[in-house]
Amino acid sequence: MLDDKPAGEEATTRRDALDVARLGLTLGAGDGAVPLLADVTLRVGRGETVGLVGESGSGKSLTARAALGMVPRGARATGRVTVSGVDVLAAGRRALRDLRRTRASMVFQDPRASINPVRRVGDYLTEGLRARGTPAGAAAERARELLGQVGIADPAGAMRRFPHQFSGGMLQRVMIAGALSTEPELLLADEPTTALDVTTQAEVVALLKEMQRARGTGMLFVTHDLDLAAAICDRVYVMYAGRIVEEAPGRALFTAPAHPYTRALLEASPSAHGDRVAIKAVAGRPRALAESPSGCSFRDRCPLADDRCAEAVPAHRTHRASAVACLRPELVSP
């Protein structure tokens, strides 16, 4: 859990679809530098589904995008990000382009903001295939096959349509087909169901899992939906103010949270399971890393905080099934 591997362990790194070690991200330089991420460590094994949860602004999307080398312009990254053996932070433009075409793909939250509205769907789906040297005819046939696999009726007709001619759920299916067209080893799903109705959400998640199992793809699933993360993820990382504060197996995290923030998120989330309980809002407001208090970033919102919590950022420690950055996890889940 949250254990860094020495840089020379190439064989170990290759077993993971994604290996992030002590990732830091800072915007600007000197006295005006703004920290965005700090010491983020996580991994996604091949064929594994890993959740990344937390409030808006916690750094989830930044972390996912860093796996593809998509960091904000002017940002300085430290640490290590490895995707299937490729050192992302050290890679040049050509290497990153090849990585995105062959080894890693991303499904974004809003498909309408992620696909060119004036290009036909067929052009979108075949572009990556043709860039890899696939002949135009074979690329078109593969695109039609993918559209059929993701549940698009009349794939041949869909190839000629524009994005605005699809509903949100159908367009997200097109995005998934595009992401899977290169048979990636890593799939980054950044809130892929947020803008969809409940029925369509379930269909899209089932589709992602089915495609992932068929190809042995590792998936990092970024979401606000804790119930969903518990249901589909093998492991879950909880992020707050640009740091990972807890990691645990999916079910264990939600039955016995070890960090006060994780527990607060669960108490603030409606659930379709178990007894009816009151929903409690998380006290205070979310913090960015740059405006976090000293020591534990969550201490100004935490009912268990004391003077020790202000002294230093808590190191991760093992408590039951979790690796947690908290001084007293036994008070969270006795």
SVG drawing of the C-alpha trace seen along z (x, -y; Angstrom):
<svg xmlns="http://www.w3.org/2000/svg" viewBox="-35 -35 53 46">
<polyline fill="none" stroke="black" stroke-width="0.4" points="0.0,0.0 1.3,-3.4 4.8,-1.9 7.3,-3.4 9.4,-1.1 13.1,-1.9 13.5,-3.5 15.6,-0.5 12.9,2.1 11.8,2.1 10.3,5.6 8.1,4.6 7.0,1.4 6.0,3.2 3.5,5.3 1.4,2.2 -0.6,0.4 0.0,-2.8 2.6,-3.5 2.6,-7.0 5.2,-7.6 5.5,-10.8 4.0,-13.0 4.1,-16.7 2.7,-19.4 3.5,-23.1 2.3,-26.1 4.7,-29.0 8.0,-29.5 9.6,-31.3 7.6,-33.0 4.5,-33.0 4.6,-29.2 1.2,-27.5 1.3,-23.8 -1.4,-21.7 -0.4,-18.1 1.9,-16.7 3.4,-13.2 0.7,-11.4 1.4,-7.7 -0.9,-5.2 -0.9,-2.3 -3.2,-0.4 -2.5,3.2 -3.3,4.8 -6.9,5.8 -7.5,4.0 -10.2,1.3 -8.9,-1.4 -11.1,-4.2 -10.0,-7.8 -12.6,-9.7 -12.8,-13.0 -14.6,-16.4 -14.3,-18.7 -11.0,-20.5 -9.1,-17.7 -6.8,-17.0 -8.4,-13.8 -8.6,-15.0 -5.1,-16.5 -3.7,-13.2 -5.5,-11.3 -4.4,-13.7 -0.8,-13.6 -0.8,-9.9 -1.0,-11.1 1.4,-13.9 -1.4,-16.4 -0.3,-18.8 -1.2,-22.6 1.0,-24.8 3.8,-26.2 3.4,-23.5 6.5,-21.7 6.1,-18.0 8.3,-16.0 8.3,-12.4 7.6,-9.6 4.6,-8.6 5.0,-5.3 2.5,-3.9 3.3,-0.3 7.0,-1.0 7.0,-4.5 8.4,-7.3 5.7,-9.9 7.3,-12.9 10.6,-12.3 8.9,-11.6 9.1,-14.0 6.2,-15.0 6.5,-12.2 6.7,-9.6 3.7,-11.0 1.7,-11.0 2.6,-7.4 1.6,-6.6 -1.8,-8.1 -2.3,-6.3 -1.2,-2.8 -1.0,-2.3 -3.4,-4.7 -6.7,-6.3 -9.1,-8.6 -12.8,-8.9 -13.8,-12.4 -16.7,-13.6 -18.4,-15.7 -18.3,-14.0 -19.6,-17.1 -16.6,-19.1 -14.2,-16.4 -15.0,-15.7 -14.8,-18.0 -18.4,-19.0 -17.8,-19.7 -16.2,-16.3 -18.2,-13.1 -18.0,-10.3 -16.4,-8.1 -13.5,-10.5 -13.1,-10.6 -13.0,-6.9 -10.7,-6.1 -8.1,-8.9 -6.1,-7.0 -6.2,-3.8 -5.0,-5.4 -2.2,-7.2 -1.0,-3.8 -0.8,-2.7 -4.1,-0.9 -5.4,-1.1 -8.5,-3.3 -10.8,-0.4 -9.7,1.7 -9.9,-1.3 -13.5,-2.0 -14.4,1.7 -12.9,1.7 -14.8,-1.5 -18.1,0.0 -17.3,3.1 -16.6,1.0 -19.8,-1.0 -21.7,2.3 -19.9,3.5 -20.8,0.4 -24.5,0.7 -24.8,-1.8 -27.6,-0.8 -26.8,-1.0 -23.0,-1.5 -22.6,-2.3 -25.1,-5.1 -23.6,-6.3 -20.2,-6.7 -21.7,-9.4 -23.4,-11.4 -22.1,-14.4 -21.8,-14.5 -24.8,-16.8 -27.0,-14.1 -26.4,-11.7 -27.9,-11.9 -25.5,-12.3 -25.5,-8.6 -25.0,-7.5 -22.1,-10.0 -20.4,-8.8 -20.6,-5.3 -18.9,-6.7 -16.2,-8.1 -15.7,-4.8 -15.4,-3.1 -12.8,-5.7 -10.9,-5.1 -10.9,-1.4 -10.1,-1.5 -6.3,-1.1 -6.8,1.6 -5.0,-0.4 -3.3,1.2 -4.6,-1.7 -8.0,-3.3 -8.5,-6.6 -12.2,-7.2 -12.6,-10.8 -16.2,-11.1 -17.6,-9.4 -21.1,-9.0 -21.7,-12.4 -23.8,-14.1 -25.9,-11.0 -29.2,-9.8 -29.2,-6.9 -30.2,-4.2 -27.6,-5.4 -25.0,-5.6 -25.5,-1.9 -25.3,-0.9 -22.0,-2.9 -20.4,-1.4 -21.4,2.1 -20.0,1.4 -16.7,0.2 -16.3,3.2 -17.2,5.6 -14.7,4.0 -12.0,3.9 -12.5,7.6 -12.3,8.6 -9.0,6.8 -7.3,7.1 -7.1,3.3 -6.2,1.5 -8.7,-1.3 -8.4,-4.3 -12.0,-5.3 -12.4,-8.9 -15.8,-9.5 -17.8,-11.4 -20.1,-8.4 -18.9,-6.4 -21.5,-3.7 -20.4,-3.2 -16.7,-3.1 -17.5,-0.5 -19.4,1.6 -16.9,1.7 -13.4,1.0 -10.9,3.5 -9.1,0.7 -9.9,-2.9 -7.8,-5.9 -9.3,-8.9 -7.9,-12.3 -8.1,-15.6 -6.4,-18.9 -3.9,-17.4 -2.9,-14.5 -3.8,-10.8 -5.2,-10.4 -6.3,-6.8 -6.1,-3.7 -8.0,-0.4 -9.7,2.5 -13.1,1.3 -15.4,3.0 -13.2,2.5 -13.0,-1.3 -16.7,-1.7 -17.4,0.6 -14.5,-0.5 -13.0,-3.9 -9.8,-4.8 -9.6,-8.6 -12.0,-11.2 -12.4,-12.6 -13.4,-9.3 -15.9,-8.8 -17.3,-12.3 -17.7,-11.6 -19.6,-8.5 -21.9,-10.2 -22.6,-13.0 -23.5,-10.6 -27.0,-9.1 -27.1,-5.4 -29.5,-2.9 -28.3,-0.2 -28.7,0.5 -30.8,-1.3 -32.1,-4.8 -29.7,-7.3 -29.5,-11.1 -27.1,-12.7 -24.5,-14.9 -22.8,-17.7 -19.0,-17.8 -18.2,-20.7 -16.3,-23.7 -15.4,-23.9 -13.0,-22.0 -9.4,-23.1 -6.9,-23.3 -3.4,-22.3 -2.2,-25.9 -4.6,-27.1 -4.3,-24.1 -3.4,-24.7 -0.1,-23.4 0.1,-19.7 -2.9,-17.7 -4.8,-19.5 -8.2,-18.2 -7.6,-19.3 -9.7,-22.5 -12.7,-20.4 -12.0,-17.4 -13.8,-16.7 -10.9,-14.6 -8.1,-17.2 -5.9,-18.3 -2.6,-20.3 -0.5,-17.4 -2.3,-17.5 -0.8,-20.9 2.8,-19.9 3.5,-17.9 1.7,-16.2 0.9,-12.8 2.8,-9.9 0.8,-6.9 0.4,-4.1 -1.4,-0.8 -4.7,-0.4 -6.7,2.7 -7.0,2.9 -6.1,-0.7 -3.0,-2.8 -4.0,-6.1 -2.5,-9.5 -4.0,-10.0 -2.5,-10.1 -5.5,-8.4 -7.3,-6.2 -8.5,-3.9 -10.9,-6.7 -12.4,-6.8 -13.2,-3.1 -12.5,-1.3"/>
</svg>
